[in-house]
Amino acid sequence: MIIRPERNVIISHLYQSVDNGQWIVQTNDEHSAGVAELASGFASEFGLANWGRLLGLMHDRGKERRDFQRYIRIVSGCDMEAGRYGDKSHSHIGGVIIERHFPDACHIMSNVIAGHHRGLYDCDSLEVVLSEPMPEDVDVRVPALIPEKPDVPLRKGDIAHLTRMLFSCLTDADYLDTERFMKPDDYGCRAVEVSMASLKERLDAWMSRFDDAERSELNLLRSEVQGVCLAKSGGPAGFYELTVPTGGGKTLASMVWAINHAIACGKKRIIIAIPYTSIITQTAAVLREIFGDENVLEHHSVVDEGKMSHRNKLAVENWNMPIVVTTNVQLLESMFDNRPGRCRKLHSLCNSVVIFDEVQNMPFSLLQPILNAMDSYVRVFGMSVLLCTASQPVLTGEHKGLGQAVLHGLSGDVRAIIPSDMDLHNRLRRVSITMPERRMELDEVASSLSSHNRVLCIVNTRRIALELFSLLPDDGTAVHLSRMMCPKHVRCTIERIKELLSRPDSGPLRVVSTQLIEAGVDIDFPVVYRQLAGLDSIVQAAGRCNREGRAAEGVTHVFDLDGFRAHGMISAASDAMRQMLSVNPQQDWLSPAAMTEYFRILYSKTPSFDKENIIGLTENPRNIAFETAAGKFRMIDDEGIPVIVNYDNSEHLVESLRRYGPSRSLVRQLGLYSVTVRKRQFDEFRKAGLIEEPWEGFYHIPLASQYDPVTGLKVNNEYIEQTFVI
């Protein structure tokens, strides 16, 4: 006989046992208590344990409604005679109740509860929800808990981040307690706590292998940098910068500082945010070798989930791992999001060390809200931030922009780890930079490249890369790299370049690439050409030249192309460089002083540091537009439309999509075979009949001839007559 729950039992979740068919119930009181326990623990990291407990106890009060109880019994199949139900909504009810008790809490708790399924509301929309009458069939009492006052005085903008942080505490606790009941095996599989001290032991053991390594001047200098990072790791929590020229062992040095700083300051996690997936893959591989796969989570859009452990797949949801390697996009957009799935991980940032690698790549159009968010997370949530790059931007003080624009830098001090008297930019100098004296034609550049046996050329756009590549001679190996190639193709091509560079007898090798190869890709050419761009890009390009110091000095040639007009930030950055060249063309372009001057000029050419008015949408505590701000905060201005191309085994994956629909793992695998195109280009492909839609919202170009095995997706061939500048 199958026993069903009594009608007076308030159900939160239930399932039918596969062993005996009995219905197993989690009551609403049990679920609320479990969520409260977890949320209280998460919120205690920033001193608001009672807030977390209140949110957990109140978040599902709406499930007491008779309509919801009838609904859950019927849809589960537990009790098909439970009766008709009407309005089954429940998530906002607890918000309505708690708003009556805490009307001065700036809608924080009411918004967190009301939005715990659908996402945080804009406050004007929330007020409509909260104006609903108090329900008659639920308990409207509130537990006798007094919400704490934050440990630090809150400033403008902090309330928005505090609300998202509490939202993170509640939503992750809700997911986890539900999983604990419904999927106990998954819950038990989640990562266990690992101490920073144990990670330090692994790092020290790994580094000790190099004690007997070649004691070259470069290796000795890298050891010196690591020693300084160790010595400076005991400072207080806050902002730090690590400026190390290319080749100085920045990645390993930053981990030496981060782990020892975490131990000294009681931090629980290290998160590394990187702008490019190519660098993430490379960095994560090194960190897994040092700390083990079980301690390193790699989270980005094109990670191959087929190679991830089940525990790591679960950790993607809330970043409950000691070391997380992710993208700037994933981290920063989550900080400004309003949806449960994206915000769920935010509480894992509390009392953590966050390394922003290649920090100069932050979008200027969003730089003010980004800096304000960093300030809030350091002051309110106990984060330490390491700004790490070879081209350190100026992020403190006030900087005049174009017109009325002003950038207000970080409010706290940024402590420099490397003292200026170490003179790293000279001690690590392995390349000279020659600047253009005139503008060149594209065929002149191609002719210059052809005179070198091994040369890398980096240009500003995909169109230029393709045209220049087509002008190279066929007397050796010519390689093209751009985002018209899918990530799997790019990855394979970079590995091929490395393999050819490792063979002295491989013959001439000439590579034409967009900026994707510019930072973090560990390759070494004796000669590099770089189209005129920002000084930070030029210095990054120079870092691919004589990287290992095999020659007395490498050369990086900067050229200015005639007839190719730059757009957006590339245009502003190029203009800033032209201004510097007009004033002092012979200055030391690798010096920190030159980089500081470059950013000062670039700021002066920036029309807005908050183009989408994110601050205006989120600084008024009683009228924060969470949903609107989330829609506007995009790290990439024009994300375009991803299309799956016919490369490698992508057709097999597309067939799986067509037959079974999208899963998270399949979507990530398809990302390895996708190229993002602008809407105008997408429309041309569709007009030509080249695009199919194997599943709603997923686009595919099945024609194999439309994807070149060398240069990637074709946009100018017999099918598409128009040439697109992208």
N, C-alpha and C positions, 0 to 999 in steps of 0.2 A: 504494500500500500504506500503510495506516494503522499507524503505529508507536505501540505502547503502552509505558508505563514498565515497566522491569524489576521483578520481584517484590521485589528487595532494596532498591529505592528507597523511602525513607520519605517518603510524600506528606503535605504539609500542605494544599495546595489544588491544584486542577487544573481546566482547562476545555478544551473541544474547539474548535480554531480553525475559524471559519466559512469561512476561505479554502481550507484544504486538508484539513480533518478531523483533523489531527494533534492529539494530546493534549499540552497545555502544562502542565508541572508546576512547582510551587513546592515544593521539598523542605522538610522540617521544620527542617533546619539553616538554610536560607536564611530561612525565615519567622522563626524564633527570633532570628536575628542582626538582622534588620530591625526586629523589635519591640524588641529590646534597645537598639538604637541610638536609636530614637525615645523609648522610656521613660526611658532614661538622660538624654537631653536635657531632657525634661520635669522629671524629678526633680532635675536639677542646679539648677533655679530655687530650690530650698530646701535645697541642699547635700547631697543624697542620691543622687548619680548612680549609685553602685555598687548601691544598692538597686534602682533602676530597671533597671539592666543585668541583675542577677541574676533579677529577676522576668521580664524578657523572655526570657532564655535558658532558664528553667525552666518557663514557663507551659504549654507544649504538650508536655512530655516524655511525657505519656500517649499521644500519638498514635503513639508507637513500638510500642504494643501490637499484637500480631498481629490481634486481633479488630477493632481500629479500622482497620487497613490493609485488611483484607478488606472491611469495611463501606464505606469511602470509594471503593474500586474498584467495588463492586457498585452502590451507589446513584447514582454518577456515570454508570454505563453504560460505564465504561472497560474493565472486566474482569469479565464476568459469571461467569467460572469461577474467581474468586479463592478460593472456598471458603466454607463456612458460618462465620458469626460469632456470637458470644454477647454478652458485655458490651462494648459499644462506648464506654462512658463514658471520658472521658480527662482532663477539666479538673482533677480533684482529685489526680491522680497526682503532679504536680510539687509540690503542697502536702504530700503525704505524705512525699516525699523530702526537701524542704527543711526540714521540721519536725524531722527527725532531726539535721540539721546545725546548726540554729540554734534549739535548744529554749528559749532565754532571750529570744527576740524577741517575746514576748507574742502569739504567733500572727499577727503582722502579715503576714509574707510568705506563710505557709501559707494564711491566710484569703483574701488577695488572689488567690493563684493558684487555690485550690480554688473560689473564687466568681466567677472571671472570666467565666463564662457565666451562671450562675444568680443571682448576687448574693452579697454578703457574708453569712456565716452568723452566727447567734447562736453564741457561743463554746462553749456546751454541746453544740449540734448539731455544730459543727465537730469537736469532740473525738471524736465517734462516727466521722466520716468519716476523721479522721487515724489512728484505731486500726486501719484496714484493713492487712493485711500488705503488706510491700514487694513490688511486682510483680517477677516474675522475667524478663519479656521486655522490659524497658526499661533504659536506662543510668541507674544510680542515683548516678553521680558528680555532684558539684556544682562549678562553675567556681571557680577559686582567686581569688575576689574578697572583699575584706574590707569589709563594710558600714560606712559612716561613722557617726560619732556626730552627732546633730543639732547644729546650730550654737548652739542655745539650750537651756537646761534645760527639760525637759518637765514640765508640771503635770498634775494630775488632769484628765481629759477631753481632753487633747491627743492621747493615743494613739489615741482613736477618730477624731479628725479627721485625724491623720497616716495612719492605715490607709486611710480613704476617699480621701485625696489620692493615696497610692501606687496604690490601686485605680483611680483616675481615670487616672493616668499609664499603667498597664498596659492598661486597656481601650481608651483612645483610641489608643494605639500599636498594639494588636492590630487594631482596626477599620481604622486608616489603612494599615498594611502589607498587610492583606488587600485593601483597596481599590486600593492601588498595583499589586498583581498582577492582581486580577480586573477592576477598572474603572479603568484608567490615565487615561482621559479625565476622570473625576470627580476623581481625585487631582490631576491637573494643573490642574483648574479652581479648586481651593481658593484662598482668599485669600492673597495675597503679603504679606510684612511691610511695614508702612507706619510710618515714624518719627513720633514725637510732634512732632518739629520741623516736619515737613511739614504736620501737622494744625494746628499753631500758625500757620503761614503762611496757611492757609485762613481760620482764625478771625480773624486780624488783618485780612486783606483784606476779609472780610465786614463786620467792625465799622467799618472805615474809611469804608464807605458812609454811615454815620450821622454823620460828622463835620460835615457841612453840614446835618444835619436840624434840625428845630425845637429851639431851645435853651430849651425850657421848663424850669421849675423841676424838674419830675418827671424829665425826661431828664437834666438835670444831676446830679440825685441818683443816678440809676441809674449814670451814668458814674463817680461818686464811689465807689459800692459796688464796681464792677468794678475800679477802681484799687486799693482796699484788698485785694481778692482777689488781684490781681497781686502786690502788695507782700508779702503773707503766704504766697505759694505756695512760697517757698524753704525753708520749715521742714522738719524731719526727718520721715521716715515715721511714721505713727501715726494718732491720732484727732483729728479737727477737727470743729467745728460752724459752720454758716453759718445764722444766724437773721436773716431778712430779711422784714419784713411784706409782705403782698400788694401787688403793684404796684411793688416795688422791683427787679424784673428778676432774680429769684433764679435762674432756669434758666440764663440766659446768664452770670451772675456765677459760678455754680458751675462752668461749663465753663472760664471763664477761669482759675479757681484750679486745676482738675483738670489741664488740659493743661500749664500751667506747672509745677505740682508734679510731674507725671509726668516732665517733662524734667529738673527739678532733682534728682530722686531715682532716676532710671533706671527708672521704671515703664513697662510695655509696653502697657497697655490701660486703657480707662476703661469701667466698667460702671455703669449707672444703674438702680437698682431703685426701682420706683414701685408704690404699692398699687392704682392704678386703671387699667384698660385705656384709659379715655377720656383720661387724662393721657398715657399712653404714646404713643398714636397722635398726639396733638398735639405732644409733645416730639420724637418720632422724626421727624416731618415737618419741624420746624425744624432739627434736626441734619442731616438729609439735604440740606436747602437749603444749609447751611454747608459740610459736609464731603464731600458727594457720596454717592449711594446705595451706592457700592462700599466705603465705609468705615463704614457704619452698619448694624447688624443690629437689627431689631425682632423680639423673640421673646416671644410670649404666646399664650394659648389661642385668641384670636379674630382673629389676624393673617390677612390675606387672602393665602395663599400663591400664589394665581393671579397676583398682582402682584409677586411676589418673583423676583429673578434666580436662576438655577440655583446660582450661587456662594453667594448668601445662604441658599438652602435647605440647602446642605451645611454652612454655618457654624452653622446652628441646632444641629447635633449636638455641636459642641465649642467654640463661641464663639470661634473663631479669626478675630476681627475686631478692629480697633482700638477701635471704640466699639460697645458692646452696650446696648440699652435693653430692659429686661425687667421682670417683676413681682417683688414681694417673695416671692410664693408660689413662683415658679419658682426663684429664687435660694436662698431659705432652705430650702425643702423638699429641694432637691438636696443641700445641705450635710448633711442628716440622712438621706439615702436610702441604700439598699444595692444598688440595681440598676445594671447597667452603663450603660444608656441615660441615666439621670438623673445618675449620678456622672461620666460621661465628660468633662463640661465643667469639672469642679472645678479641674483643674490650670491652667486659664486664669485663675483668680483670683489665682494667685501673682504677686507683684510687679506688682499692678494697683492702680488707684485705683477704689474703689467708692463711689458716691454713693447714700446711702439718702435718697430724697426723701420728704417727708411722713412723717418718721420717727416721728411721734407715733401713727401707725396700727399700730404693732407690737402684736400680741395680748398682753395682760398675762398670760394663762394660760401662755404659752410664753416670756415675756420673759427669764427666767433662762438657759435654754439658748441663746437667741439671743445674749444679751450674752456668754456664755461662748464661743460660737463666734466672735464678732467678736474677742474677746481672742486666741483661738488663731490666727486667720488673720493678725492684725496681728503677733503675736510670732513665730510659727513660719514663716509663709509670705510675709512681707514686704508685706502689704497695707497701703494707707493707706485710711482710712474718713472720708468726709465726711457728717456728720449734718445734713441740710438740711431746713428747714421755716420756716414763719412762726410755729409754735407749738411751740417747743423743749421736749421733756420733760426731766426730770432723770434722767440715766442714769449718774451717778457717785455714790459713797458708798453707805451702807446705809440702807434704808428699811423701816420696820416695816409689815407688812401686817396683815390680819385674823387674829386668833388667833395661831398660831405662825409664820405666813408672814413671811419676810424676803427682800427683794430686795438682792442683793449687786451693786452697780453695776460698771461697767467698771473694770478694775484700772489701766489706764493713764490718763495725763492726757488730757483733751479740750481742745484749744486752740481758743479762740474766735477766729474770723477778724474779726468785726465788733466793735470796742471799744464798751463801753457808752456812752462819751461821744459817740459819733456820734448817739445819741438817735433812732434810726430810727423807733421806734414813734410818736414825736410828729411828726417831720418828714414821715412818710408818712401821717399821720392824715388820712383823708378821710371818716370816718364816725363817728357817735356810736352807742352801744349803749344801748337802754333795756331794763331788766329788768322782769319781771312783778311786779305788786303783788298779784295774785290769780289764781286759776285761771279759765279761760275755757271756754265751750261752743264746740263746733265751728262752729255757725252764727254765733256772734259773730266768730270769726276770718274766716269767709267774708264777712261784712258789712264788716269792716275792709278786707279785700283789695279788695272791690268799690269802695271809695272812692278807689282809686288807679288812675291811668291805665296805669302800667307798674310791675309789682311781681312779685317772686319770693318764694315761700314754700317753705321746706324743712322737712319733717317726718321723724319717726323711723321710720315703717313704711309698707309698701306699702298696707296697709288704710286708714290715715289719709289717705294721698295720694289714694286713689281716692274716699273719702267726701267729703273737702274739695273735690276737683275737681268732684264732682257738684253741689255747692252754689253754684258760681260762676254769675253771670249770663251771658247770651249777648249782651251788648251790645258785644262785641269778640272778641278771640281768646283763648281759654283753652287752655292746654297742660298736658298731664300727662306726667310722667317718673317711671318706676320700673323696677325689674328684672323686673316682669311683662311688660315690653317686651323683645324680643330685642335684642342689641347693634346689629344693623343699624338697627332701628327707633329706638333711642336716639340713634345717631349722626346719622341723618337729622333727627330732631326737634331736636337741639341746633343743627344747621346752620340749620334753619328759624327757631329762636329768634334766632340771630345775624343772620339776614337781616332779620327783622322789626325788630330793634333798630336796624339800620342805616338804616331808613327812618322819618324823623320823622312821615310822614303815614300810617303803617300802622294807626293807631287803638289802642285799649286792648289791652294785652298782659299777661295774668296767667298766671303759671306756678306750678304746684304740683309739687314734686319731692321724692323721697327724697334721702338724702345723696350720691347718685351725682354730683350737680352741684356738690358742696360744695368740692372741692379741684381746682385745676388747670384747670378749664374756664373759658376766657377769655370771660366775659360780664360785662356791666355794667348793673345796674339802679339807678335812683335810690333805690328803697326795697326793703328785704328784710325778710321775717318769718322767724323761726327758732323752731321748737318747742324748748322747754328740753331741753338735752343738755349734754355736757361743754363746758368753756370752749374747748378746742381746736376743737370743731365750731362753736361760736358765732363764734369769730374767723375760721374759714375761711368761714363763711357771710357774715360782714361783708366779706370780701374780694371778694364778688360785688357789693358795693354801692358806687356811685360810684368804681369801679375806676380809671377814667381821670381822675378829678378834674374832671369837667365841671361839677359843682355845687360851691358853697362847702362843703357838707357833706351827705353822705347819712345816712340813718337806718336802723339795723337794730333791729327790734322783736323781743324775745324774749318768747314767750308760753308759759304752762304750761296744758296741756289738762286739763280735768276729765273723768274717766270713762275715761281711757286709761292703763292701767298698763304701764310699761316693763318690759323683761326684760333679764337678763344685764348686759353692760357698759354699755348705755344707761341702765339703772336705776341702776347704781353711779355713773356719770358725772353723771346728773341729781341724785342725792342729794348728791354732792360740791358741785355748784353751789348747791343749796338751803342747804347748810351755810355756804358762803361768803356767800350773800345774807343769811343770818340774822345774820352777824357784822358785815359791812360792805357794805351794799347800794349805797353811793355810790362805791366804789373805782374806779380806772381799770382797766377790764377789758381794755384793750389793752396794758397794761404787762407787761414780762417778770416783774416781781415777782408779779403776779397769776397768771401762768401757772405759775410755780414753786410757789406755794402751792396751786394747783389740783391739780397732779400729786402733791404731798405728801399731800393729803387723799385723792385717788383711790387712791394706793397703800395707804393705811390701810384702805380698804374692799375690798381685793382678797384673796380667800381663799387663792390659791396663784399663784405665779409660775412653777410647773412642774407644772401639773395632771396631766400624763401621766407624771411621774417620769422624764423623759428623762435627766436627770443621773444618777439612780440606775441606769439601764439601761446607761450608757456610761462611768462614771468608774472602774470597776475594770478595770485593764488586762488582766487574765487572764480576765475574764468579761463582755466587752462583748456586749450583745444587739443587734447591728446590725439584724437583720431586724425584731425586735419594735419597736425604737425608730423605724424607718422607717415602720412601720404606724401608730404613735401620733402622730408629729409631723405635724400638719395645721394649717396656718395658718387655715383656715376650719373652725369647729367642726362644722357640719352642712352638708356640701356639697350635700345633696339629690340629686335625680335630674334630669338635663337631658332636656327633651323638645323635639323640633323642632316649631315652629309653622308655620302656613300664612300666610306673609308674603312679599311680593315674589316672587322666583323660587325660593323654597325647595322647591316641589313638584318642580321640575326636578332639583334636587340629590337629593331623596329618591328619585326614580326611578332616578338613577344609582347610588345606594346599593343599591337593591333589585336592580338588574341586575348590577352589577359588584362589589359589596361595598365595604368601607371602604378608602380609601387615606389616607395622612397629609394630603395636600392636600384631599381631599374632607371629611375629618373636621373640619379647620380651617374650611372654608367653611360646613359645617353648624353650627359653633359660632356663627356670625354670626346664625343663625336659631333659636337654642335659648334656652329659659327654664328655669331651675332651680327645681324645686318640692320642697317637703317630702314625705317618704314618705307621710304621711297623705293629703295632697292628691293625690299620684300614685295612691294606691289608690282614691280616690273617682273620679278620672277613668277608671281602668281598670274599676271596677265599673259605671260608666255607659256603658261600651263606646266611649269616646272615643279610646282609645289603641290604636295598632297598632304592630307591631314589624317594620319592613321588613327589618331584619337583626338577628341576635342581639345584644342589648345596646344597640340603638338604638331609641328610642321617638319616636313621631310622632303628633301630633294633626292629622289631615287636614282636619277640619271647618273651613271658612273662617269660619263664623259664631262659632266658639269663640275667635277672635282679633280683638279690636276694633282697628281701625286707629288709634285715638286712645289707648286705655288699655292695650292689649296683651291678654295671656291672661286670659280670663274665668274667675273661680272662684266666682261667685255669680250663676247664671242659671237658666234652665229645666232645664238638665242637672245642675247642681250646686247643691243647695239649701243646703248648709252654707257659712257664711262662715268663712274661715280667717284667723286672725291670724298674719301673718308679718312 
